[in-house]
Amino acid sequence: MSNAQTASPLAAGARGRCPRCGQGKLFKGYLTVADRCSVCDLDYGFADAGDGPAVFITFFAGFIVVGVALWLELAYAPPYWVHAAVGLPLVLLTCLVPLRPLKGWMIARQYQMDARETRHSDIDTPDP
Protein backbone atom coordinates (compact mmCIF):
# COMPACT_ATOMS: atom_id res chain seq x y z
CA MET A 1 0.00 0.00 0.00
CA SER A 2 1.46 3.33 -0.98
CA ASN A 3 0.95 5.95 1.68
CA ALA A 4 1.33 9.10 -0.38
CA GLN A 5 -0.53 11.01 2.30
CA THR A 6 -1.85 14.28 0.94
CA ALA A 7 -4.82 14.80 3.23
CA SER A 8 -4.62 15.60 6.93
CA PRO A 9 -6.01 12.60 8.87
CA LEU A 10 -7.93 14.89 11.20
CA ALA A 11 -9.47 16.97 8.40
CA ALA A 12 -10.21 13.97 6.16
CA GLY A 13 -11.68 11.93 9.01
CA ALA A 14 -13.81 14.75 10.38
CA ARG A 15 -15.26 15.41 6.93
CA GLY A 16 -15.68 11.70 6.09
CA ARG A 17 -13.31 11.94 3.12
CA CYS A 18 -10.69 9.65 1.60
CA PRO A 19 -7.54 9.46 3.75
CA ARG A 20 -5.30 9.62 0.65
CA CYS A 21 -6.77 12.33 -1.58
CA GLY A 22 -9.13 14.05 0.88
CA GLN A 23 -11.81 14.34 -1.82
CA GLY A 24 -13.75 11.07 -2.24
CA LYS A 25 -16.35 9.90 0.25
CA LEU A 26 -15.19 7.50 2.96
CA PHE A 27 -18.69 6.44 3.99
CA LYS A 28 -21.60 5.18 1.92
CA GLY A 29 -23.99 5.33 4.89
CA TYR A 30 -23.81 6.95 8.30
CA LEU A 31 -21.15 4.50 9.55
CA THR A 32 -20.79 2.05 6.64
CA VAL A 33 -17.41 2.41 4.94
CA ALA A 34 -17.50 2.59 1.14
CA ASP A 35 -15.67 -0.02 -0.93
CA ARG A 36 -13.26 2.45 -2.55
CA CYS A 37 -12.63 6.12 -3.18
CA SER A 38 -14.54 7.51 -6.14
CA VAL A 39 -11.75 10.02 -6.89
CA CYS A 40 -8.37 8.27 -6.40
CA ASP A 41 -9.68 4.66 -6.40
CA LEU A 42 -8.12 3.79 -3.02
CA ASP A 43 -9.43 0.41 -1.85
CA TYR A 44 -10.89 0.80 1.65
CA GLY A 45 -10.47 -2.91 2.39
CA PHE A 46 -7.84 -2.03 5.00
CA ALA A 47 -10.31 0.07 7.02
CA ASP A 48 -11.29 -1.51 10.31
CA ALA A 49 -11.86 0.91 13.17
CA GLY A 50 -13.60 -1.82 15.17
CA ASP A 51 -15.25 -0.69 18.39
CA GLY A 52 -12.63 1.97 19.14
CA PRO A 53 -14.74 5.02 18.27
CA ALA A 54 -17.75 3.72 20.19
CA VAL A 55 -15.70 2.99 23.31
CA PHE A 56 -14.11 6.45 23.40
CA ILE A 57 -17.42 8.17 22.79
CA THR A 58 -19.21 6.08 25.40
CA PHE A 59 -16.74 7.18 28.06
CA PHE A 60 -17.00 10.81 26.97
CA ALA A 61 -20.81 10.76 26.73
CA GLY A 62 -21.20 8.90 30.02
CA PHE A 63 -19.14 11.52 31.84
CA ILE A 64 -21.27 14.35 30.42
CA VAL A 65 -24.67 12.69 30.80
CA VAL A 66 -24.07 11.44 34.35
CA GLY A 67 -22.68 14.85 35.33
CA VAL A 68 -25.75 16.63 33.99
CA ALA A 69 -28.10 14.10 35.63
CA LEU A 70 -26.37 14.52 39.01
CA TRP A 71 -26.38 18.31 38.74
CA LEU A 72 -30.06 18.29 37.72
CA GLU A 73 -31.00 16.00 40.59
CA LEU A 74 -29.03 17.88 43.25
CA ALA A 75 -30.04 21.35 42.07
CA TYR A 76 -33.74 20.82 41.30
CA ALA A 77 -34.78 17.26 42.31
CA PRO A 78 -37.13 17.02 39.29
CA PRO A 79 -39.47 14.09 38.55
CA TYR A 80 -38.09 11.15 36.56
CA TRP A 81 -39.77 12.24 33.32
CA VAL A 82 -37.65 15.43 33.35
CA HIS A 83 -34.50 13.32 33.65
CA ALA A 84 -35.69 11.29 30.66
CA ALA A 85 -36.62 14.41 28.67
CA VAL A 86 -33.18 15.92 29.28
CA GLY A 87 -31.09 12.75 29.32
CA LEU A 88 -32.29 10.99 26.17
CA PRO A 89 -31.56 13.85 23.75
CA LEU A 90 -28.25 14.46 25.54
CA VAL A 91 -27.26 10.79 25.14
CA LEU A 92 -28.18 10.83 21.45
CA LEU A 93 -26.37 14.12 20.87
CA THR A 94 -23.16 13.14 22.66
CA CYS A 95 -23.05 9.65 21.11
CA LEU A 96 -24.23 9.98 17.52
CA VAL A 97 -22.78 13.34 16.51
CA PRO A 98 -19.09 12.58 17.18
CA LEU A 99 -19.22 8.89 16.16
CA ARG A 100 -18.80 9.32 12.38
CA PRO A 101 -15.98 11.92 12.53
CA LEU A 102 -14.08 9.85 15.10
CA LYS A 103 -14.45 6.68 13.03
CA GLY A 104 -13.28 8.59 9.96
CA TRP A 105 -10.27 9.95 11.83
CA MET A 106 -9.33 6.49 13.14
CA ILE A 107 -9.52 5.03 9.61
CA ALA A 108 -7.44 7.93 8.24
CA ARG A 109 -4.80 7.34 10.94
CA GLN A 110 -4.89 3.62 10.19
CA TYR A 111 -4.13 4.44 6.54
CA GLN A 112 -1.45 6.98 7.43
CA MET A 113 0.34 4.56 9.78
CA ASP A 114 -0.11 1.62 7.37
CA ALA A 115 -1.69 -0.33 10.23
CA ARG A 116 -3.33 -3.63 9.41
CA GLU A 117 -4.23 -6.90 11.02
CA THR A 118 -1.36 -9.36 11.39
CA ARG A 119 -1.89 -12.73 9.80
CA HIS A 120 -0.31 -15.92 11.07
CA SER A 121 1.64 -16.18 7.81
CA ASP A 122 3.15 -12.71 8.45
CA ILE A 123 4.86 -13.82 11.65
CA ASP A 124 8.39 -15.15 11.39
CA THR A 125 8.55 -18.35 13.37
CA PRO A 126 11.87 -19.84 14.34
CA ASP A 127 12.70 -23.29 13.04
CA PRO A 128 12.47 -26.02 15.70
N, C-alpha and C positions, 0 to 999 in steps of 0.2 A: 504494500500500500504506500503510495507516495503521499507524503504529508506536506505538500506545498501549501502551507497555511497562509491564506490571504485574508481571512475573516477573523475578527476578534472572537474568541469562544464566548465571552460574555455577551457581546452584541448579537452574534448569530443565534446563540441559545435563547436569549430573551425575546428575540423577534421570531423564533421558530424557523430559522433559515439554515441553509446548508452550511456545515462547518468548514467546507473548503472554499467555496466561492462567495458565500454570504448572500446569495440571490435566490436560489431555488427553495421551495418549501421543504421543511424537514418532516412535517406532519401531514397526514391525509385526513385525519380526524382530530378530535380534541387532544388525545394522547397517543393515537396510533401513528407509528412512524411509517413514512412512505417507503416504497421499495428503493427508489433512487432519486437523485436530484434531476429536475427537469431542465436545468441550465447546463451544469458541468458533467452530468451523467455519473456522479459518484454513487456507488452502490452502498446503501445504508445497511447492508447485511451485518456489519460489524457492531451496529448500535444495540446496546443492551444496558440500559440504565438500571434495570431490575427494580427493586423496591427502595433504592436509595432516596429518590426525591420524596416519596411518600413518608419515609421514616423521618427525614429532617423536618418536613412540613408538619407532621403530627406533633413533634416535640415543640416546635414554634407555636403552632395553633393552640395546643394544650395549655401552654404557659399563658397565652393571652386570654383564652376563653375562661380558664379557671380563675385567673386574676380578676377579670371583669365580674364573674359570678360571685366571687368572695366579696369584692368591693360593693356590689349591688346588694348582697344579702346583709352585710354589716352596716351599710349606710342607710338603707331604706327598708329592709326586711319585707320585700314585696311577696305577693302570692306566687305560687309555682308557675302559673301561666305567664307571668311577666318574665321569669327566668327563661322559659321556653321561647317566648316572643323575642327576647334579646339574644339568647344563646344560639338558637338554630341559625339565624342569618349570619351571626358572627362566625360560627363553625364553618358554614359554607363559604363565606368570604375569605377566611384565613386559610382554608384548605384548597379550594378549587382555583382561586386566582393565581397563586404562585406556583402551582403544580406544573403546568405546561412550560413556563420559562425555566424552571429549575431542571426539569427533565431535558429540555433542549440544551441548557448549559452543560449538564453532565455528559450528554452525548457528544457535544462539541469538544469538551475536554478529553473524552475518550478517544476521539479522532486525533486531536492534537498530540496526545501522548502515545499514540499508536498502541493503546491498551486493548487487549483481547483475551479471550478465555484460553487457558493453556490446555492443550490436549495431551493425552498420555504419550502420543508419539513424538511430541515436542520435547519431552524430558530426556536428557541424556542419562542413561542408566549404566552404571559400571558393570563390566563383565564379571561373572562369578569366578 
